[in-house]
Amino acid sequence: MQTSSHRLWYGRVLSVRRQWLFSVLFICACCYPSYASSTQPNRTKAVTVSVSKISNGVYSVEGRFFVTAPLEVIWEVLTDYDAIHGFVASLEHSRVKEQHDGFLLIEQEANGRFFIFTRKIYILLEVIEEPPLKIWMKEVSKKDFDLYEASWEIEQADSGLNVIYSLNSKPSFWVPSFIVKSRMRKNISASLKEIRSEIIKRNQTQGIRLSNK
């Protein structure tokens, strides 16, 4: 026979479970992010990602990968805003919405997934390019993020280049911390692998074209 204290405890557990089941993680990531610096390539792991909670719901991401490809090919892939959803699975839509003197506005939609639940994530990025090594990004719509600041950075390494991604973000919807960290790590790692694969693919394709000339 349940006592009133048991019913109260059970009700609280159900309430918490409902919140995290229906609050689907943001991606991030899905989209684009800045990386920690190092001049040594990590050949034991193609992609590395770390996620930490700073404070007040703000999460910090640092990811990187090493690739042997020309700088111009890497830059071409990172700035292919109108086609990135074709090789990054978490993105459903991406386009250059506006071009201004000194910056771009990039509109993106992504899927945040958790079990059978899905939430659309809307991102409007103000992008400042510093060719050919750095890209700064800031989310300006404030629709799904209270904070979203990211960057890409390319660094010289032995026999190749490091591509570094960093992100500080705070979603405007509640998700439990332990779920956010594990899913962000998994989703961003997958996105970085897809971007790295696209760089390798385009580099190989360009090499074939040059050899056929």
C-alpha positions in Angstrom: 0.0 0.0 0.0 1.5 3.4 -1.1 1.9 6.1 1.5 1.5 9.7 0.7 5.3 10.2 0.8 5.8 7.3 -1.7 3.2 8.9 -4.0 4.9 12.3 -3.7 8.4 10.8 -4.5 7.0 8.8 -7.4 5.3 11.9 -8.8 8.5 13.9 -8.7 10.4 11.1 -10.5 7.8 11.0 -13.3 7.9 14.8 -13.6 11.7 14.7 -14.1 11.5 11.9 -16.6 8.9 13.7 -18.7 11.1 16.8 -18.8 14.2 15.0 -20.1 12.3 12.8 -22.5 10.6 15.7 -24.3 13.6 18.1 -24.2 15.6 16.9 -27.1 19.3 17.8 -27.2 20.5 20.6 -29.3 23.1 19.6 -32.0 25.6 21.5 -32.6 26.5 21.5 -33.2 25.6 20.4 -35.4 26.8 22.8 -36.9 29.9 24.8 -36.7 32.3 25.3 -33.8 36.5 26.5 -32.6 39.3 24.3 -31.6 42.1 24.0 -29.1 45.6 24.6 -30.4 48.3 22.1 -31.0 51.0 21.7 -33.6 51.2 17.9 -33.2 48.8 15.7 -35.3 46.9 13.0 -33.4 47.2 10.0 -35.7 45.9 7.5 -33.1 42.5 9.1 -33.3 41.1 10.8 -36.4 38.8 13.0 -34.4 38.9 14.1 -30.7 36.1 16.0 -28.9 35.8 17.2 -25.3 32.7 18.7 -23.6 32.6 20.5 -20.3 29.9 22.5 -18.4 31.3 25.9 -17.5 28.5 27.5 -15.5 24.8 28.6 -15.6 24.0 26.0 -18.3 26.9 27.0 -20.6 28.7 24.2 -22.3 32.2 24.4 -23.8 33.3 22.1 -26.7 36.7 21.6 -28.1 37.2 19.3 -31.1 39.9 18.7 -33.6 41.0 16.5 -36.4 44.2 16.0 -38.5 44.1 15.8 -42.2 46.6 15.7 -45.1 45.1 18.0 -47.7 45.8 21.4 -49.2 44.7 24.5 -47.1 42.5 25.7 -50.0 40.5 22.4 -50.0 39.9 22.6 -46.2 38.8 26.2 -46.5 36.5 25.3 -49.4 34.7 22.7 -47.4 34.4 24.8 -44.2 32.9 27.7 -46.1 30.6 25.7 -48.3 27.5 27.0 -46.5 25.0 26.3 -49.2 26.0 22.6 -49.5 27.1 21.6 -46.0 23.8 19.8 -45.3 24.7 17.5 -48.1 27.6 15.9 -46.1 26.7 16.7 -42.5 23.8 14.4 -41.6 22.6 16.4 -38.6 21.9 19.4 -40.8 18.6 19.5 -42.8 19.1 22.9 -44.4 21.8 25.5 -44.8 22.0 28.6 -46.9 23.6 32.1 -47.1 20.7 34.3 -46.2 22.5 37.7 -46.5 25.8 39.0 -47.5 27.1 42.2 -45.9 30.4 44.1 -45.9 32.6 42.1 -43.5 30.1 39.3 -42.5 27.6 36.8 -43.7 24.3 35.6 -42.3 23.9 31.8 -42.5 20.6 30.2 -41.9 20.6 26.6 -40.7 18.1 24.0 -39.5 19.2 20.9 -37.6 17.7 17.9 -35.9 18.2 17.3 -32.2 17.4 13.6 -31.6 16.9 11.6 -28.4 15.4 8.1 -28.6 12.1 8.5 -30.6 11.8 12.2 -30.0 12.9 14.9 -32.4 13.2 18.7 -32.1 14.0 21.1 -34.9 16.9 23.5 -34.1 17.0 26.9 -35.8 20.3 28.7 -36.1 21.0 32.1 -37.7 24.8 32.6 -37.7 26.7 35.8 -38.1 29.9 34.6 -39.8 33.2 36.5 -40.1 35.8 34.9 -42.2 39.6 35.5 -41.8 41.0 33.7 -44.8 42.5 31.3 -45.0 42.9 30.2 -41.3 39.9 31.2 -39.2 36.2 31.6 -39.1 34.2 33.2 -36.3 30.5 32.4 -35.8 27.8 33.8 -33.5 24.1 32.8 -33.3 22.0 36.0 -33.5 18.3 34.9 -33.6 18.3 33.7 -29.9 15.5 31.3 -30.9 16.9 28.1 -29.6 20.1 29.3 -28.0 20.7 31.9 -25.3 24.4 31.7 -26.2 26.1 30.2 -29.3 29.6 31.4 -30.2 31.9 29.2 -32.2 35.0 29.2 -34.5 37.0 27.1 -36.9 40.8 27.4 -36.9 43.3 25.7 -39.2 46.9 25.1 -37.9 50.0 23.8 -39.5 51.2 20.4 -38.3 53.8 17.9 -39.2 53.0 16.5 -42.6 49.5 17.9 -42.6 47.0 20.4 -41.0 45.0 20.4 -37.7 41.4 21.6 -38.0 40.2 22.9 -34.7 36.7 23.6 -33.6 35.5 25.5 -30.5 32.0 26.2 -29.2 30.4 27.9 -26.2 26.7 27.4 -26.1 23.6 27.5 -23.9 20.4 26.1 -25.1 17.2 28.0 -24.4 15.4 24.8 -23.5 16.2 22.5 -20.5 18.1 19.2 -20.9 19.8 17.3 -18.2 23.6 17.9 -18.0 24.6 14.3 -18.3 22.6 13.8 -21.4 23.8 17.0 -23.1 27.5 16.2 -22.6 27.3 12.6 -23.9 25.1 13.5 -26.8 27.0 16.6 -27.8 30.3 14.6 -27.8 28.7 11.9 -29.9 27.0 14.3 -32.4 29.8 16.7 -32.8 32.3 13.9 -33.2 30.1 12.5 -36.0 29.9 15.9 -37.7 33.6 16.4 -37.6 34.2 13.0 -39.1 31.8 13.8 -41.9 33.6 17.1 -42.6 37.0 15.4 -42.5 35.7 12.7 -45.0 34.4 15.5 -47.3 37.8 17.2 -47.3 39.6 13.9 -48.1 37.0 13.2 -50.9 37.3 16.6 -52.5 41.1 16.4 -52.3 41.1 13.0 -54.0 38.7 14.3 -56.7 40.8 17.3 -57.4 43.9 15.1 -57.6 42.2 12.9 -60.2 41.2 16.0 -62.3 44.7 17.3 -62.2 46.2 14.0 -63.3 43.7 13.8 -66.2 44.7 17.2 -67.6 
